[in-house]
Amino acid sequence: MPVITELSQLDLNQTYSYADYLTWRLKEAVELVKGKVMLMSPAPNVSHQRISADINGMLYNYFKHKPCQFFAAPFDVRLYDRKKSILKSQEIYTVVQPDLCVICNPELLDKQGCNGAPDWIIEILSKGNSKREMQIKYQLYQESGVQEYWLVYPEAEAVHQFVLDDSRRYQLKNMYAEDDKAIPTLFPDLAIDLAELFADCVDD
């Protein structure tokens, strides 16, 4: 079987598993959504990277001596129905790379990344990926049981916070902006100062 090194070798209408994904040696970054190959957006702009680095630093300081762990992209997160136990690679058809995620169950972590839903995912929107994060990934994260999901809007300097309710559906809990302090429901003693976070944003 030939080694996959070019996107042109893949049939974008075919359904692939995570086991297939692991064999690919592509230059481009891709994700799998229910078995379908999805190209990731081009390299993030300066604002995206600055915001990611700033949140990364805040989370590092907060989780340094705590049992939960945080990870930044590139980091494979395999998703499936929350009712299923940990699956093997050939049984998994969705793998994404969130900008940032927090995982509190160490049993979900292996040498390949996270096998199951993180507790908290943060996605920083770029012009090329807004539809994916707002629609496709919203549904994926809800279905798989990601407890808390944040969408960060660099241009609007805002954060939307979604939290699963008792029926396992996302509810928009808060829309933070300007000089608000964004506080995750899961970690109420962590406050992210948006004025500080967006202070270095530039138009890209």
N, C-alpha and C positions, 0 to 999 in steps of 0.2 A: 504493500500500500504506500503510495507516494507521500512524502512529508508535505504538509500544507504550509507554504511560505507566502502565498499570494492570495488576496481576496478572490481573484478570478477563478481560483481552484474550488471555491465553495459554491454550492447551489443555494442561493438565498431563499429558495422556496422549500428547501428541505428542512426537516426537523433534526436538530443536533442535540446531543447530551453533553453534560459537563465532562464526561470521559473523552468525548471527541475534542472539546475545547482545549483540554490539557495537552493534546498532541500537536496543536497548531503552533507554528512559529512565524506569526505575522508581524510585520512592522507596524501595522495600524492597531490601535486599541479597539477591541470590540467587547460587547456584552451579549449574553444570550437571554432572550425573553420568551419563555415558554417554547424553547427549542429553536427560535428564529434569531438569526444573526442581526445584531444592531450595531452600526458604527457609532463610536463615541464621538463627541464633538472635537473639533481641532483643539490644539493646545490652548489652555485657559489664558485669558488676558491678565494684565498686571493687577487689576483690582481684585479679580477672582483669587489670584495667588496670594496677594497680601492679606485678604480676609481669611483665606484658608490657613495661612501661617499664623495669623493672630489667634484664631480660635484654637488652632493646634497648641499654641503655647499656653493658652488659658486652661485647656483640658489637661495638658501634661501636668501643670502645677496642681490642679484639683485632684486628679486621679493618682498622683504619684504614690501615695501610701494607702490606697483604697483597693478593695478586691476587684472592682470593675476595671476593665481595660479599654483604652480607646485606640483606634487605628485610622490612618489616613490613606487615601488612594495613592498608588494602586494597591488594592487589597480585595481579593475575591470574596464575595458574599453570596453563598448559594441559598436560594429561597424556594420554598414549597409550602403546601398547605400546613398550617400550624398544627393540625390534628395528627400529622404523621411524625414518627420518630425519626432520628437521624438516618439519612439515606446514603446509599452508595453513589459514586460518581455517575454510573451509567443510568441511575434512576432519577437524576436531577436534570432539569431542562431550563433552569433560570439561574444565571450568575451575573451579578452586577458589581460595580465598583463605586460605592458611595464616596463622596468627598471626605466625610468623616463619619465614624460610627463608634458606638460604645456597646461593649458586650460584658454582661455580668455573670453569665454562666460559662465557666471555663471548659465545660464538656463540649461546647460548640466549636472550640478552637482546635485546629489541627495544622499540620505543616503547610496546607494549601490555603488556609484562611479561615473563614467562618462557615460552618455547616449548619445553617438555620438562621432564624431571624435575630438580628441585634436588638438590643433594648431601645436604642436611640440612634437615629440616622439624621445627619445634616447634609443637605444638598445646597450648593451655592450655584445659583442660576447664571448661565451665560446666554448670550443672544441665540446661540445655536442649539441649546438643549432645554429651553423653557417648556416646550410642549411635552417632552419626554418626562421631565421631573413632575410637572403638574398633572399629567394624566396617566401615562403608563406606569410610572414608578409609584405614584400615589396608590393605584389599585394593587400593585404588587406588594407594597409594604403593608397595606391594610390586610390583604388576604393572608399574608404569611405571619402576621402578628407582631410587626414592629410597634412597640408600645407608643413611641413618641417620634414624630417626624417633623423636622424643621426645614422650611424653604427660606433661603436667604436671598434677598433681592438687592444686589449691589447698587444698581442704578437708582432705585427708590429709597435705598438705605433703610430697608425694612426687613422684618423677620415674621413669617407666619408659622404658628405653632399648632400642630395637629396632634391630638391624643386619642387613643382608642377608648371608646365608652364601654359600658357593660354589655352591649350587643356586638362588640368587636368591630365597630364602625368608627371611622375617624370623625372627630368633631373639631372645628376650628376653635381652639381655646383662647388664643390671643393673637393680635396683630400688633407687633411692636414696631416703633419707629422713633426717629429723632433722638432724644436723649434718654429714652426708656432703658431700663435694665431688663433684659430677657432672661427669664428664669425657667429652667426645665422642670416640669412636674415631677420627674423621677428623682431630681437632685435639687431640692428647693433651697439649699444653702449655696448653690452656685448661681451667681448673677453675672451676666455678660453685658457690659456697658456698651450700648450701641454707638454712643458718641465717640467713644474710644475706638471701637471696632471699625467704624467707617471714616475715621479722621483722615486716613491716607488714601481714600478712594480717589481715583482719577478717571476721566472720561477716556474710554478705550474703544 
